[in-house]
């Protein structure tokens, strides 16, 4: 009870669902949402803080004080930004967030939305896998209670504009995909629920692949 939650990326598909669940939870007394621009959400538990640079929290460091659980859900689709931007968002943004959390709330739990294929050997030639692996490694070394979520295909429960033809195709074939290999994909709502459950109660492993994530969707 009396949990204070911090979320980065609440305007995204999963971050928004995590925000909704935290605001409706009887265990949560306050939610701080770090955003690039203000939303239209008004709630007695919610405090939004506009962040101009997700690598510099010097003017908003108090947002990290007294946090019980933090969720980092900021990300970018491969091919939608340059490789340099993708690296900055994936590694630098996540690491600076984690470092600020460790400084102000070292006992907090941090849940990172990573991705399937993240390579902790850091040797992959695929930028997505390599950068996700680097981010996981760097955060893991900070000493926080840390969980990295590696979902497979995330089925968007709510309508959205798909980022590419491939995602449009995956959404179309999802019912078949889920029947053939139910452990290789997950709905957006189930992923958000699992992240909240693990964030509040912990998990048996630091790295949660898609099949393991499904175990926490109770």
N, CA, C and O of each residue as an XYZ file, in Angstrom:
872
protein
N       0.833     -1.195      0.000
C       0.000      0.000      0.000
C       0.875      1.255      0.000
O       2.077      1.191      0.258
N       0.253      2.386     -0.292
C       0.922      3.685     -0.295
C       2.124      3.722     -1.226
O       3.187      4.223     -0.860
N       1.954      3.199     -2.411
C       3.039      3.177     -3.387
C       3.079      4.486     -4.167
O       2.046      5.029     -4.559
N       4.299      4.980     -4.381
C       4.525      6.156     -5.211
C       5.223      5.672     -6.478
O       6.302      5.083     -6.418
N       4.605      5.922     -7.607
C       5.058      5.356     -8.874
C       5.583      6.450     -9.794
O       5.058      7.563     -9.830
N       6.628      6.108    -10.533
C       7.216      7.019    -11.518
C       7.183      6.335    -12.878
O       7.578      5.176    -13.009
N       6.704      7.070    -13.905
C       6.603      6.503    -15.251
C       7.237      7.446    -16.258
O       6.957      8.644    -16.269
N       8.096      6.891    -17.104
C       8.612      7.623    -18.261
C       8.081      6.928    -19.504
O       8.310      5.734    -19.699
N       7.377      7.667    -20.340
C       6.821      7.079    -21.553
C       5.343      6.772    -21.462
O       4.862      5.851    -22.122
N       4.608      7.529    -20.652
C       3.183      7.256    -20.456
C       2.323      7.637    -21.651
O       1.124      7.358    -21.662
N       2.910      8.264    -22.647
C       2.138      8.588    -23.849
C       2.193      7.459    -24.872
O       1.461      7.483    -25.861
N       3.058      6.466    -24.642
C       3.182      5.334    -25.549
C       2.134      4.268    -25.272
O       1.385      4.356    -24.299
N       2.089      3.255    -26.140
C       1.066      2.222    -26.045
C       1.076      1.509    -24.690
O       0.027      1.368    -24.061
N       2.233      1.066    -24.241
C       2.308      0.325    -22.976
C       2.353      1.268    -21.786
O       1.712      1.009    -20.768
N       3.093      2.349    -21.897
C       3.176      3.305    -20.799
C       1.820      3.865    -20.420
O       1.535      4.074    -19.241
N       0.987      4.109    -21.415
C      -0.345      4.652    -21.143
C      -1.204      3.650    -20.383
O      -1.953      4.025    -19.481
N      -1.093      2.373    -20.748
C      -1.855      1.338    -20.045
C      -1.344      1.144    -18.624
O      -2.131      0.903    -17.708
N      -0.032      1.247    -18.435
C       0.533      1.168    -17.080
C       0.031      2.336    -16.242
O      -0.337      2.163    -15.080
N       0.018      3.515    -16.834
C      -0.497      4.696    -16.133
C      -1.939      4.479    -15.694
O      -2.287      4.766    -14.549
N      -2.781      3.976    -16.596
C      -4.197      3.734    -16.273
C      -4.332      2.755    -15.107
O      -5.139      2.965    -14.202
N      -3.534      1.683    -15.138
C      -3.622      0.683    -14.077
C      -3.161      1.247    -12.737
O      -3.753      0.960    -11.696
N      -2.104      2.047    -12.771
C      -1.600      2.628    -11.521
C      -2.584      3.637    -10.938
O      -2.769      3.693     -9.722
N      -3.204      4.419    -11.782
C      -4.164      5.407    -11.291
C      -5.396      4.749    -10.677
O      -6.011      5.302     -9.766
N      -5.750      3.577    -11.174
C      -6.933      2.882    -10.660
C      -6.610      1.939     -9.501
O      -7.518      1.401     -8.868
N      -5.317      1.736     -9.222
C      -4.914      0.810     -8.160
C      -5.090      1.416     -6.776
O      -4.723      2.566     -6.538
N      -5.653      0.631     -5.867
C      -5.817      1.077     -4.487
C      -4.487      1.095     -3.747
O      -4.374      1.700     -2.681
N      -3.472      0.428     -4.316
C      -2.156      0.397     -3.691
C      -1.356      1.667     -3.959
O      -0.388      1.951     -3.254
N      -1.752      2.423     -4.964
C      -0.975      3.585     -5.401
C      -1.601      4.872     -4.884
O      -2.797      5.110     -5.052
N      -0.777      5.690     -4.257
C      -1.261      6.976     -3.757
C      -0.856      8.140     -4.657
O      -1.510      9.183     -4.670
N       0.237      7.948     -5.415
C       0.686      9.024     -6.304
C       1.417      8.456     -7.507
O       2.173      7.491     -7.396
N       1.180      9.073     -8.665
C       1.877      8.703     -9.891
C       2.508      9.952    -10.489
O       1.826     10.946    -10.743
N       3.808      9.891    -10.707
C       4.503     10.987    -11.380
C       4.819     10.533    -12.798
O       5.470      9.508    -13.001
N       4.359     11.293    -13.763
C       4.563     10.950    -15.169
C       5.489     11.977    -15.810
O       5.192     13.171    -15.839
N       6.617     11.488    -16.324
C       7.572     12.361    -16.996
C       7.224     12.392    -18.483
O       7.245     11.356    -19.148
N       6.907     13.560    -18.999
C       6.412     13.671    -20.368
C       7.172     14.749    -21.134
O       7.744     15.674    -20.556
N       7.157     14.595    -22.452
C       7.768     15.626    -23.294
C       6.820     16.805    -23.481
O       7.248     17.951    -23.618
N       5.537     16.504    -23.483
C       4.522     17.557    -23.552
C       3.328     17.155    -22.699
O       3.040     15.969    -22.540
N       2.637     18.147    -22.152
C       1.517     17.871    -21.251
C       0.394     17.137    -21.965
O       0.113     17.388    -23.137
N      -0.244     16.224    -21.237
C      -1.401     15.523    -21.776
C      -2.670     16.200    -21.263
O      -2.606     17.205    -20.555
N      -3.809     15.647    -21.624
C      -5.080     16.209    -21.154
C      -5.622     15.423    -19.969
O      -6.768     15.616    -19.564
N      -4.801     14.535    -19.412
C      -5.253     13.681    -18.312
C      -5.263     14.464    -17.003
O      -4.281     15.109    -16.633
N      -6.381     14.391    -16.324
C      -6.515     15.032    -15.010
C      -6.948     13.970    -14.017
O      -7.968     13.309    -14.214
N      -6.176     13.804    -12.949
C      -6.493     12.797    -11.923
C      -5.875     13.254    -10.610
O      -4.791     13.838    -10.585
N      -6.576     12.982     -9.534
C      -6.106     13.436     -8.219
C      -4.759     12.825     -7.824
O      -4.017     13.420     -7.043
N      -4.438     11.637     -8.360
C      -3.177     10.978     -8.019
C      -2.023     11.396     -8.919
O      -0.861     11.139     -8.605
N      -2.343     12.039    -10.036
C      -1.348     12.245    -11.092
C      -0.657     13.602    -11.034
O      -1.291     14.646    -10.881
N       0.667     13.549    -11.163
C       1.473     14.756    -11.344
C       2.306     14.576    -12.612
O       3.092     13.634    -12.716
N       2.133     15.471    -13.563
C       2.917     15.423    -14.787
C       4.053     16.435    -14.712
O       3.874     17.569    -14.269
N       5.217     15.997    -15.155
C       6.371     16.881    -15.203
C       6.928     16.865    -16.622
O       7.297     15.811    -17.138
N       6.985     18.024    -17.241
C       7.492     18.126    -18.609
C       9.021     18.091    -18.580
O       9.660     18.870    -17.872
N       9.589     17.183    -19.357
C      11.036     17.005    -19.430
C      11.518     17.423    -20.816
O      11.046     16.897    -21.824
N      12.431     18.344    -20.867
C      12.963     18.794    -22.153
C      14.067     17.882    -22.667
O      14.214     17.697    -23.875
N      14.840     17.315    -21.752
C      15.961     16.471    -22.128
C      15.976     15.248    -21.219
O      16.224     15.370    -20.019
N      15.709     14.063    -21.783
C      15.651     12.847    -20.976
C      17.034     12.308    -20.612
O      17.170     11.165    -20.175
N      18.044     13.132    -20.795
C      19.384     12.808    -20.301
C      19.809     13.778    -19.208
O      20.935     13.715    -18.714
N      18.902     14.675    -18.833
C      19.242     15.686    -17.822
C      18.058     15.898    -16.887
O      17.064     16.518    -17.264
N      18.168     15.382    -15.672
C      17.097     15.519    -14.685
C      17.484     16.480    -13.563
O      16.901     16.448    -12.480
N      18.460     17.326    -13.830
C      18.954     18.230    -12.783
C      17.867     19.154    -12.240
O      17.870     19.487    -11.055
N      16.948     19.564    -13.091
C      15.899     20.488    -12.647
C      14.638     19.767    -12.174
O      13.694     20.408    -11.713
N      14.620     18.448    -12.286
C      13.427     17.685    -11.894
C      13.795     16.477    -11.038
O      13.041     15.505    -10.979
N      14.937     16.532    -10.383
C      15.424     15.379     -9.637
C      14.501     15.011     -8.472
O      14.484     13.854     -8.052
N      13.737     15.963     -7.946
C      12.830     15.661     -6.837
C      11.734     14.683     -7.238
O      11.121     14.043     -6.384
N      11.491     14.573     -8.548
C      10.484     13.624     -9.023
C      10.869     12.185     -8.695
O      10.011     11.303     -8.645
N      12.158     11.952     -8.472
C      12.654     10.607     -8.201
C      12.701     10.267     -6.716
O      13.078      9.154     -6.350
N      12.326     11.202     -5.864
C      12.398     10.971     -4.422
C      11.233     10.116     -3.934
O      10.090     10.331     -4.338
N      11.523      9.146     -3.065
C      10.480      8.353     -2.415
C       9.702      7.435     -3.338
O       8.559      7.085     -3.043
N      10.301      7.042     -4.445
C       9.611      6.196     -5.412
C       9.651      4.728     -4.975
O      10.689      4.228     -4.541
N       8.519      4.055     -5.094
C       8.444      2.622     -4.800
C       8.741      1.803     -6.049
O       9.532      0.861     -6.014
N       8.093      2.176     -7.164
C       8.241      1.442     -8.426
C       8.337      2.423     -9.576
O       7.582      3.393     -9.640
N       9.265      2.170    -10.482
C       9.429      3.027    -11.656
C       9.327      2.179    -12.919
O       9.776      1.033    -12.958
N       8.727      2.767    -13.946
C       8.574      2.096    -15.232
C       9.191      2.968    -16.317
O       8.840      4.139    -16.461
N      10.122      2.382    -17.082
C      10.705      3.112    -18.202
C      10.205      2.469    -19.485
O      10.571      1.341    -19.814
N       9.360      3.204    -20.210
C       8.706      2.671    -21.409
C       8.984      3.509    -22.657
O       8.307      3.345    -23.672
N       9.961      4.394    -22.594
C      10.299      5.209    -23.761
C      11.049      4.345    -24.766
O      11.970      3.612    -24.408
N      10.643      4.440    -26.022
C      11.312      3.660    -27.054
C      11.038      4.234    -28.428
O      10.271      5.184    -28.583
N      11.673      3.645    -29.412
C      11.491      4.061    -30.796
C      11.508      2.823    -31.676
O      12.160      1.830    -31.350
N      10.793      2.882    -32.787
C      10.790      1.765    -33.727
C      12.014      1.846    -34.622
O      12.371      2.915    -35.118
N      12.651      0.698    -34.819
C      13.812      0.638    -35.713
C      13.403      1.115    -37.102
O      12.360      0.721    -37.623
N      14.224      1.955    -37.686
C      13.936      2.464    -39.019
C      13.162      3.763    -39.026
O      13.084      4.436    -40.054
N      12.582      4.128    -37.878
C      11.819      5.370    -37.801
C      12.696      6.546    -37.381
O      12.327      7.703    -37.581
N      13.839      6.254    -36.807
C      14.806      7.291    -36.428
C      16.184      6.816    -36.887
O      16.353      5.655    -37.261
N      17.162      7.715    -36.857
C      18.513      7.334    -37.253
C      19.098      6.366    -36.231
O      18.592      6.243    -35.115
N      20.158      5.687    -36.620
C      20.816      4.754    -35.715
C      21.329      5.476    -34.470
O      21.245      4.952    -33.359
N      21.859      6.679    -34.668
C      22.369      7.457    -33.536
C      21.237      7.831    -32.575
O      21.404      7.758    -31.358
N      20.088      8.231    -33.124
C      18.947      8.576    -32.283
C      18.410      7.347    -31.563
O      18.051      7.409    -30.388
N      18.361      6.231    -32.282
C      17.870      4.992    -31.675
C      18.759      4.582    -30.504
O      18.268      4.144    -29.464
N      20.061      4.727    -30.682
C      21.004      4.398    -29.612
C      20.812      5.332    -28.416
O      20.831      4.884    -27.270
N      20.628      6.612    -28.676
C      20.443      7.582    -27.599
C      19.180      7.273    -26.806
O      19.200      7.272    -25.575
N      18.086      7.011    -27.507
C      16.814      6.731    -26.835
C      16.888      5.426    -26.053
O      16.434      5.348    -24.912
N      17.460      4.411    -26.675
C      17.478      3.073    -26.078
C      18.441      2.957    -24.908
O      18.106      2.364    -23.883
N      19.624      3.513    -25.051
C      20.644      3.380    -24.000
C      20.700      4.596    -23.091
O      20.506      4.477    -21.881
N      20.963      5.761    -23.660
C      21.220      6.950    -22.845
C      20.006      7.384    -22.036
O      20.123      7.668    -20.844
N      18.834      7.436    -22.681
C      17.632      7.852    -21.953
C      17.350      6.899    -20.791
O      17.076      7.332    -19.671
N      17.421      5.599    -21.071
C      17.123      4.607    -20.030
C      18.135      4.666    -18.893
O      17.758      4.595    -17.723
N      19.408      4.794    -19.226
C      20.457      4.798    -18.198
C      20.376      6.029    -17.317
O      20.503      5.915    -16.098
N      20.170      7.199    -17.895
C      20.075      8.414    -17.083
C      18.860      8.357    -16.143
O      18.924      8.827    -15.007
N      17.776      7.787    -16.621
C      16.594      7.602    -15.781
C      16.924      6.686    -14.607
O      16.593      6.989    -13.460
N      17.579      5.566    -14.902
C      17.927      4.596    -13.860
C      18.913      5.183    -12.853
O      18.796      4.930    -11.654
N      19.873      5.957    -13.324
C      20.858      6.561    -12.422
C      20.205      7.574    -11.487
O      20.546      7.644    -10.306
N      19.270      8.356    -12.012
C      18.565      9.318    -11.170
C      17.718      8.600    -10.125
O      17.624      9.043     -8.980
N      17.106      7.492    -10.523
C      16.304      6.699     -9.589
C      17.180      6.119     -8.491
O      16.822      6.171     -7.315
N      18.319      5.569     -8.870
C      19.223      4.989     -7.867
C      19.693      6.051     -6.874
O      19.807      5.782     -5.679
N      19.963      7.253     -7.371
C      20.461      8.323     -6.507
C      19.421      8.732     -5.465
O      19.753      8.918     -4.294
N      18.167      8.872     -5.886
C      17.133      9.410     -4.994
C      16.289      8.335     -4.316
O      15.762      8.564     -3.227
N      16.153      7.169     -4.940
C      15.326      6.085     -4.375
C      16.014      4.743     -4.598
O      15.533      3.932     -5.390
N      17.119      4.495     -3.923
C      17.899      3.277     -4.162
C      17.153      1.986     -3.852
O      17.556      0.921     -4.319
N      16.082      2.056     -3.080
C      15.307      0.852     -2.757
C      14.172      0.608     -3.741
O      13.410     -0.345     -3.578
N      14.048      1.441     -4.748
C      12.944      1.317     -5.704
C      13.136      0.122     -6.629
O      14.244     -0.386     -6.798
N      12.039     -0.309     -7.218
C      12.047     -1.343     -8.242
C      11.920     -0.664     -9.598
O      11.085      0.223     -9.778
N      12.749     -1.080    -10.551
C      12.714     -0.497    -11.889
C      12.337     -1.556    -12.913
O      12.976     -2.605    -12.995
N      11.305     -1.281    -13.687
C      10.860     -2.154    -14.774
C      11.154     -1.478    -16.106
O      10.672     -0.378    -16.376
N      11.946     -2.144    -16.932
C      12.346     -1.617    -18.234
C      11.634     -2.366    -19.349
O      11.676     -3.595    -19.396
N      10.985     -1.638    -20.244
C      10.404     -2.252    -21.433
C      11.517     -2.414    -22.450
O      11.886     -1.463    -23.139
N      12.052     -3.628    -22.542
C      13.142     -3.935    -23.463
C      12.541     -4.564    -24.723
O      11.594     -4.010    -25.281
N      13.056     -5.690    -25.178
C      12.492     -6.309    -26.372
C      13.081     -7.684    -26.619
O      14.202     -7.973    -26.202
N      12.321     -8.531    -27.300
C      12.798     -9.875    -27.626
C      14.060     -9.785    -28.473
O      14.146     -8.987    -29.407
N      15.028    -10.611    -28.131
C      16.275    -10.615    -28.889
C      17.352     -9.736    -28.314
O      18.459     -9.692    -28.850
N      17.061     -9.023    -27.224
C      18.082     -8.181    -26.589
C      19.321     -9.025    -26.298
O      19.221    -10.103    -25.712
N      20.477     -8.534    -26.705
C      21.712     -9.326    -26.640
C      22.664     -8.765    -25.594
O      23.306     -7.739    -25.820
N      22.757     -9.434    -24.453
C      23.630     -8.966    -23.387
C      25.101     -9.272    -23.643
O      25.956     -8.829    -22.876
N      25.418    -10.014    -24.694
C      26.824    -10.165    -25.058
C      27.320     -8.911    -25.757
O      28.524     -8.683    -25.875
N      26.372     -8.096    -26.221
C      26.644     -6.829    -26.908
C      27.421     -7.029    -28.211
O      28.121     -6.125    -28.667
N      27.292     -8.220    -28.809
C      28.023     -8.530    -30.030
C      27.139     -8.583    -31.273
O      27.639     -8.730    -32.389
N      25.846     -8.463    -31.083
C      24.939     -8.568    -32.219
C      25.193     -7.476    -33.248
O      25.514     -6.340    -32.899
N      25.045     -7.832    -34.518
C      25.162     -6.843    -35.592
C      23.854     -6.097    -35.807
O      23.799     -5.124    -36.560
N      22.806     -6.556    -35.143
C      21.499     -5.897    -35.233
C      21.439     -4.815    -34.161
O      21.566     -5.105    -32.971
N      21.247     -3.572    -34.584
C      21.274     -2.450    -33.646
C      20.267     -2.620    -32.523
O      20.588     -2.361    -31.363
N      19.060     -3.050    -32.845
C      18.015     -3.225    -31.835
C      18.498     -4.165    -30.733
O      18.423     -3.836    -29.550
N      18.994     -5.337    -31.131
C      19.426     -6.342    -30.159
C      20.618     -5.856    -29.341
O      20.645     -6.011    -28.120
N      21.591     -5.275    -30.010
C      22.806     -4.822    -29.335
C      22.512     -3.696    -28.354
O      22.959     -3.752    -27.208
N      21.777     -2.684    -28.773
C      21.515     -1.528    -27.911
C      20.619     -1.896    -26.731
O      20.827     -1.419    -25.615
N      19.621     -2.748    -26.982
C      18.773     -3.199    -25.873
C      19.609     -3.972    -24.855
O      19.435     -3.808    -23.648
N      20.518     -4.814    -25.350
C      21.387     -5.580    -24.451
C      22.305     -4.693    -23.641
O      22.509     -4.926    -22.449
N      22.864     -3.674    -24.282
C      23.736     -2.733    -23.570
C      22.961     -2.014    -22.472
O      23.447     -1.875    -21.350
N      21.757     -1.559    -22.799
C      20.935     -0.855    -21.806
C      20.647     -1.764    -20.614
O      20.767     -1.335    -19.466
N      20.273     -2.999    -20.875
C      20.002     -3.941    -19.783
C      21.241     -4.141    -18.910
O      21.153     -4.125    -17.683
N      22.379     -4.326    -19.544
C      23.618     -4.549    -18.792
C      23.957     -3.370    -17.895
O      24.249     -3.542    -16.711
N      23.916     -2.186    -18.460
C      24.293     -0.987    -17.710
C      23.370     -0.756    -16.519
O      23.826     -0.392    -15.435
N      22.079     -0.967    -16.721
C      21.129     -0.760    -15.628
C      21.278     -1.853    -14.582
O      21.187     -1.585    -13.385
N      21.505     -3.070    -15.022
C      21.670     -4.193    -14.097
C      22.834     -3.965    -13.145
O      22.801     -4.418    -12.001
N      23.846     -3.274    -13.604
C      25.040     -3.027    -12.801
C      24.847     -1.958    -11.729
O      25.727     -1.766    -10.890
N      23.719     -1.262    -11.742
C      23.500     -0.172    -10.792
C      23.101     -0.656     -9.405
O      23.218      0.089     -8.432
N      22.632     -1.889     -9.304
C      22.277     -2.424     -7.999
C      20.832     -2.230     -7.589
O      20.471     -2.536     -6.453
N      19.995     -1.729     -8.483
C      18.577     -1.594     -8.191
C      17.890     -2.960     -8.302
O      18.434     -3.883     -8.909
N      16.702     -3.084     -7.719
C      15.869     -4.240     -8.035
C      15.327     -3.973     -9.439
O      14.518     -3.068     -9.641
N      15.770     -4.752    -10.379
C      15.589     -4.419    -11.791
C      15.029     -5.611    -12.564
O      15.452     -6.753    -12.385
N      14.047     -5.299    -13.441
C      13.466     -6.329    -14.295
C      13.408     -5.814    -15.734
O      12.925     -4.713    -15.999
N      13.911     -6.636    -16.651
C      13.898     -6.299    -18.073
C      12.854     -7.159    -18.765
O      12.931     -8.387    -18.738
N      11.886     -6.513    -19.381
C      10.789     -7.213    -20.059
C      11.098     -7.298    -21.554
O      11.350     -6.287    -22.209
N      11.072     -8.526    -22.077
C      11.385     -8.765    -23.479
C      10.194     -9.390    -24.206
O      10.222    -10.576    -24.535
N       9.159     -8.607    -24.455
C       7.996     -9.169    -25.145
C       8.302     -9.489    -26.603
O       9.174     -8.877    -27.219
N       7.564    -10.463    -27.143
C       7.635    -10.737    -28.568
C       6.766     -9.726    -29.292
O       6.867     -8.526    -29.037
N       5.917    -10.195    -30.190
C       4.993     -9.269    -30.853
C       3.941     -8.810    -29.856
O       3.307     -9.630    -29.191
N       3.758     -7.509    -29.754
C       2.755     -6.937    -28.851
C       1.512     -6.586    -29.673
O       1.562     -5.715    -30.541
N       0.413     -7.259    -29.398
C      -0.832     -6.991    -30.121
C      -1.529     -5.784    -29.496
O      -1.900     -5.825    -28.323
N      -1.711     -4.710    -30.267
C      -2.367     -3.512    -29.715
C      -3.866     -3.749    -29.545
O      -4.584     -3.892    -30.535
N      -4.335     -3.791    -28.326
C      -5.754     -4.032    -28.074
C      -6.597     -2.861    -28.573
O      -7.690     -3.053    -29.107
N      -6.082     -1.658    -28.396
C      -6.815     -0.470    -28.842
C      -6.356     -0.059    -30.240
O      -5.192     -0.260    -30.588
N      -7.248      0.509    -31.043
C      -6.885      0.931    -32.404
C      -5.746      1.933    -32.402
O      -5.654      2.781    -31.514
N      -4.881      1.832    -33.399
C      -3.791      2.783    -33.534
C      -3.322      2.785    -34.991
O      -3.677      1.902    -35.771
N      -2.539      3.765    -35.333
C      -1.913      3.795    -36.653
C      -0.641      2.973    -36.570
O       0.274      3.318    -35.822
N      -0.574      1.887    -37.331
C       0.576      1.000    -37.267
C       1.819      1.682    -37.842
O       1.722      2.414    -38.827
N       2.994      1.447    -37.229
C       4.219      2.141    -37.650
C       4.793      1.654    -38.975
O       5.634      2.332    -39.565
N       4.350      0.480    -39.457
C       4.887     -0.038    -40.711
C       3.947     -1.092    -41.285
O       3.016     -1.542    -40.617
N       4.203     -1.476    -42.525
C       3.409     -2.518    -43.176
C       3.552     -3.834    -42.417
O       2.588     -4.587    -42.281
N       4.763     -4.108    -41.922
C       4.992     -5.349    -41.186
C       4.097     -5.436    -39.961
O       3.520     -6.488    -39.687
N       3.976     -4.328    -39.213
C       3.139     -4.343    -38.027
C       1.660     -4.474    -38.395
O       0.893     -5.098    -37.661
N       1.261     -3.898    -39.507
C      -0.118     -4.058    -39.980
C      -0.404     -5.520    -40.290
O      -1.477     -6.035    -39.977
N       0.574     -6.183    -40.910
C       0.427     -7.597    -41.245
C       0.360     -8.454    -39.983
O      -0.473     -9.354    -39.879
N       1.245     -8.169    -39.024
C       1.257     -8.932    -37.780
C      -0.051     -8.777    -37.020
O      -0.552     -9.730    -36.424
N      -0.597     -7.576    -37.047
C      -1.872     -7.370    -36.359
C      -2.971     -8.184    -37.031
O      -3.839     -8.739    -36.357
N      -2.932     -8.253    -38.350
C      -3.948     -8.978    -39.109
C      -3.882    -10.479    -38.842
O      -4.918    -11.137    -38.741
N      -2.662    -11.030    -38.725
C      -2.518    -12.478    -38.548
C      -2.415    -12.877    -37.079
O      -2.217    -14.055    -36.782
N      -2.543    -11.933    -36.158
C      -2.361    -12.239    -34.741
C      -3.219    -13.404    -34.248
O      -2.700    -14.262    -33.533
N      -4.519    -13.478    -34.596
C      -5.312    -14.623    -34.106
C      -4.692    -15.970    -34.476
O      -4.676    -16.893    -33.662
N      -4.178    -16.081    -35.710
C      -3.530    -17.318    -36.134
C      -2.207    -17.516    -35.405
O      -1.892    -18.616    -34.951
N      -1.438    -16.435    -35.301
C      -0.144    -16.495    -34.614
C      -0.317    -16.938    -33.172
O       0.474    -17.731    -32.662
N      -1.341    -16.431    -32.520
C      -1.577    -16.753    -31.116
C      -1.987    -18.214    -30.942
O      -1.662    -18.831    -29.927
N      -2.696    -18.770    -31.921
C      -3.081    -20.180    -31.840
C      -1.885    -21.095    -32.083
O      -1.733    -22.120    -31.417
N      -1.038    -20.721    -33.039
C       0.107    -21.549    -33.383
C       1.191    -21.496    -32.309
O       1.754    -22.524    -31.930
N       1.476    -20.289    -31.825
C       2.544    -20.112    -30.836
C       2.123    -19.077    -29.799
O       2.569    -17.930    -29.850
N       1.267    -19.474    -28.857
C       0.733    -18.513    -27.880
C       1.775    -17.867    -26.983
O       1.517    -16.815    -26.398
N       2.954    -18.480    -26.864
C       3.977    -17.930    -25.964
C       4.908    -16.935    -26.661
O       5.817    -16.396    -26.029
N       4.692    -16.685    -27.957
C       5.590    -15.794    -28.701
C       5.032    -14.393    -28.877
O       5.693    -13.531    -29.458
N       3.823    -14.155    -28.384
C       3.216    -12.825    -28.506
C       2.404    -12.537    -27.257
O       2.173    -13.415    -26.426
N       1.978    -11.294    -27.145
C       1.225    -10.879    -25.954
C       0.400     -9.647    -26.304
O       0.818     -8.839    -27.133
N      -0.758     -9.495    -25.686
C      -1.548     -8.292    -25.920
C      -0.966     -7.136    -25.114
O      -0.290     -7.341    -24.106
N      -1.237     -5.937    -25.568
C      -0.721     -4.750    -24.879
C      -1.223     -4.677    -23.437
O      -0.477     -4.297    -22.534
N      -2.480     -5.039    -23.225
C      -3.051     -4.980    -21.877
C      -2.381     -6.003    -20.956
O      -2.089     -5.694    -19.801
N      -2.138     -7.208    -21.450
C      -1.491     -8.225    -20.623
C      -0.054     -7.835    -20.287
O       0.410     -8.072    -19.172
N       0.650     -7.242    -21.245
C       2.019     -6.805    -20.976
C       2.041     -5.738    -19.895
O       2.847     -5.806    -18.967
N       1.164     -4.757    -20.011
C       1.099     -3.698    -18.999
C       0.745     -4.271    -17.635
O       1.309     -3.862    -16.620
N      -0.185     -5.213    -17.611
C      -0.586     -5.827    -16.345
C       0.580     -6.579    -15.720
O       0.805     -6.489    -14.513
N       1.325     -7.323    -16.540
C       2.474     -8.069    -16.031
C       3.538     -7.132    -15.481
O       4.126     -7.408    -14.435
N       3.790     -6.029    -16.174
C       4.796     -5.085    -15.698
C       4.393     -4.481    -14.363
O       5.236     -4.310    -13.482
N       3.126     -4.158    -14.203
C       2.655     -3.601    -12.932
C       2.751     -4.654    -11.830
O       3.212     -4.353    -10.729
N       2.327     -5.872    -12.109
C       2.387     -6.932    -11.099
C       3.818     -7.193    -10.644
O       4.076     -7.320     -9.447
N       4.742     -7.272    -11.583
C       6.143     -7.501    -11.234
C       6.724     -6.280    -10.519
O       7.477     -6.416     -9.555
N       6.372     -5.103    -10.995
C       6.857     -3.883    -10.366
C       6.440     -3.770     -8.912
O       7.178     -3.232     -8.087
N       5.263     -4.275     -8.603
C       4.752     -4.179     -7.232
C       5.166     -5.361     -6.357
O       5.309     -5.219     -5.143
N       5.361     -6.543     -6.982
C       5.566     -7.753     -6.182
C       6.825     -8.544     -6.527
O       7.135     -9.527     -5.854
N       7.546     -8.136     -7.551
C       8.774     -8.818     -7.901
C       8.554    -10.028     -8.790
O       7.419    -10.413     -9.070
N       9.660    -10.626     -9.231
C       9.621    -11.800    -10.095
C      10.784    -12.709     -9.742
O      11.667    -12.339     -8.968
N      10.773    -13.907    -10.322
C      11.801    -14.893     -9.994
C      13.074    -14.709    -10.811
O      14.092    -15.336    -10.517
N      13.031    -13.859    -11.830
C      14.203    -13.650    -12.678
C      14.285    -12.187    -13.091
O      13.269    -11.497    -13.163
N      15.493    -11.720    -13.359
C      15.680    -10.328    -13.781
C      15.218    -10.121    -15.212
O      14.605     -9.102    -15.532
N      15.514    -11.091    -16.075
C      15.126    -11.000    -17.480
C      13.873    -11.827    -17.706
O      13.843    -13.018    -17.397
N      12.843    -11.197    -18.244
C      11.570    -11.862    -18.480
C      11.284    -11.902    -19.978
O      10.896    -10.898    -20.576
N      11.482    -13.083    -20.576
C      11.131    -13.284    -21.970
C       9.613    -13.384    -22.081
O       8.918    -13.438    -21.066
N       9.094    -13.407    -23.312
C       7.656    -13.355    -23.515
C       6.901    -14.444    -22.750
O       5.881    -14.163    -22.119
N       7.396    -15.686    -22.803
C       6.683    -16.766    -22.112
C       6.662    -16.559    -20.603
O       5.679    -16.897    -19.943
N       7.736    -16.006    -20.057
C       7.786    -15.729    -18.616
C       6.885    -14.541    -18.261
O       6.250    -14.543    -17.207
N       6.828    -13.543    -19.121
C       5.954    -12.394    -18.872
C       4.507    -12.856    -18.714
O       3.783    -12.362    -17.849
N       4.090    -13.800    -19.548
C       2.704    -14.286    -19.498
C       2.341    -14.886    -18.158
O       1.165    -14.937    -17.799
N       3.340    -15.344    -17.407
C       3.072    -15.922    -16.092
C       2.626    -14.876    -15.067
O       2.062    -15.212    -14.026
N       2.884    -13.618    -15.376
C       2.575    -12.538    -14.420
C       1.389    -11.678    -14.856
O       1.265    -10.525    -14.443
N       0.522    -12.245    -15.691
C      -0.637    -11.483    -16.171
C      -1.890    -11.771    -15.347
O      -3.004    -11.526    -15.810
N      -1.718    -12.290    -14.129
C      -2.849    -12.611    -13.272
C      -3.598    -11.353    -12.871
O      -4.589    -11.429    -12.144
